[in-house]
Amino acid sequence: MSTIYTLKHAILSHSKSFFVLKNNKRAWHIPLLASLCVAIPLFIGLYFDNFPMALSASIGGLVILYYQPTISLGSRMLLLLICSFGFALSLVVGLIFSFNPYVSSVVLGFFAMGINWVTTYFKTKPPANFFFIMIAAMASFQPYHLALIPQKIGLLVLGSMLACFLALCHGLLTMNKVQTSDALSITIKKGDFVSVVDSSVIGVFIFISLLIGHFFEMQNPYWIPISCLAILQGVSRKHILERMVHRIAGTFIGIGFCWVILSFFDSPISICISIFILLYIAESLIIKNYALAIIFITPMTILLTEVGTSFAANTAVIIPARLLDITIGSILGGIGGWFLYHQRFKNNAIKQLRKTRVVIRKKF
């Protein structure tokens, strides 16, 4: 009886959290800036009738999500340039090793481990490791064409450059309106193997997610590692569970919303406008309520990642596939979160790493 009561209480608690909006002092023009950075390349691609290239550039525009308007203008531009380099590196790693699905899965697992360690070490603010690993995962499922790699990198860098330019314009326009700190604060997190264990868990589950997508030859299965990683962003075991429930439930609603959009707005111009509006709403909600934001993020990302294909004619195939991928990834993320915040597991792993370090020091 107590188990049923606990389960009922948990369901009610998660249901109520869908309608709770947190206080947020984020300026309205920050989500607008993010929407412009992603949408402008799409409109340019629409004008030149080349959506695939525009898609690569718009992905580069996502670097604007690392923009920090509370630090000095020089520091925020430096941060964006560093993240732009990270985006390009992530794309290179994903594309170069996409020639073999199993090699790619192993490399991306280690890459995710390394990126998480770096962002944790320097205490990088959210979205932290997310978009670096996301870009690498998406690139790993693209067909391997060595001659096209420089072109794809160039397009992504152009999108990042556009985002940096728009961020500079925003900084100059709001220079006297926003209170900022003097410089970029880089805080190094010092821990005894804690970040190594966390990074290893994330790397292993990204590897498993990629391997599942490759093994079952799913259509655009990069949604599995992306969803897994999104859940692993939780800061506690309870938060992990909450994000998993919210992502799956939000995805169900968002998928339905996407079907409605594709049923009534299937022209290229309407799709570009829909992406712009959905991203603005999602960025406005992401801090206030993650579950509500997912409802808009889901159709936005489906439209964005499928924009260069004939997805409008294959809605009956695309939507169930995305729903399956996101659900599998979310469940894997929930399992990974159990390891991330299981204290006994972490303590045993740290002890083993310490013993290994002592053995290595004695030998060398």
Residue, then its C-alpha position, 0 to 999 in steps of 0.5 A: m500500500s505504501t508503494i502505491y502511495t509513493l508511486k502516486h505521490a511521485i506521479l502527482s509531483h512530476s505532473k505538477s512540475f509541468f505547470v511550475l514556472k521558475n523566476n527568470k531575469r533573462a532579457w527577452h532579446i537573448p532568445l531572439l538573438a539565439s533564434l536569429c543566429v540559427a534562422i538567418p542561415l536557413f533563410i539564406g539557404l532558402y534564397f539560394d535554394n540550398f538547404p543542406m548547406a544552410l543546415s550546416a551553417s545553422i548548426g554552427g549558429l548554436v554557439i550563441l547558446y554559450y553567450q554570457p551577457t553578464i561578463s565584459l564584452g571582450s570576455r564574452m567574445l573570447l568565450l564564443l571564439i573558444c566554443s566555435f573552435g570546439f564546435a569545429l573540432s567536434l565536427v572534425v572528430g565526428l566526420i573523420f571517424s564516420f567511415n566505420p560505425y564501431v570505430s566511430s562509437v568507440v572514438l565518440g565515447f572517448f571524445a565525450m569523456g574528454i569533453n565532459w572532463v574539460t568542461t567540468y574541470f573549468k566549471t563551464k556553465p550550461p549548456a557545458n558539454f552538450f552541443f560539442i558532443m551533439i555535433a560530434a554524434m550527428a556528424s558520426f552518422q553522416p555518410y563518409h565523404l573525405a572530400l566534403i569534410p573541409q566544406k562542411i567544416g567551413l559552413l559550420v565555421l561560417g555559421s559560428m562567425l555569424a553568431c559571433f558577429l551578431a553577439l558583438c552587435h548585441g554587446l555594443l547595443t546593450m553595453n550601457k544597459v547591462q551590468t557586467s563583470d570585468a572579465l571571464s571568470i575561469t574557475i578550475k574544479k579540483g577533485d580527486f578522480v570524481s570528474v574522471v569517474d563522471s566523465s567515464v560514465i558519460g563516455v560509456f553511455i554515449f558509446i552504448s547509445l551510438l552503438i545501438g543506433h549503428f547496430f540496429e541501423m536506425q534512421n538518423p539515430y543520433w537522437i539516441p545519444i543526444s537524448c541520453l546526454a540531455i538526461l545526464q545533464g541532471v545535477s542529482r538522481k532526483h533531477i535525472l529522473e525528473r528530466m527523463v520523465h519530462r523529456i519523454a512526456g514533452t517529446f510525446i506532446g512535441i511530436g504531436f505538435c510537430w505533426v500539426i505543423l507539418s500537416f498545415f505548414d509544409s512549404p520551405i518558408s513556413i518551415c524556416i519561420s516555424i523554426f525561428i518561432l519555436l526556438y524563441i519560445a524554447e529559449s524563453l522557457i528553458i530556464k523557467n520550465y524544462a518540460l514545457a521547453i521540450i514541447f517546443i524543442t522537439p518539433m524545432t529540432i526535427l524540422l531543423t535536422e530534417v530540413g534538407t530532406s523530403f521529410a514533409a512527405n514522410t511524416a508517418v515514418i519520421i515521427p515514430a522513428r524520432l519518438l522511439d529514438i528519444t525514448i530509448g535515449s532517455i531511458l539510457g540516460g536515466i540508467g546512466g544517471w543512476f551510476l553518476y549519483h550512486q555513491r557506493f559505485k563512485n567511491n569504489a571507482i575512485k578507490q580503484l583509480r587511486k590504487t592504479r595511480v600508486v601502482i603506476r608511480k611505483k613502476f615509473 
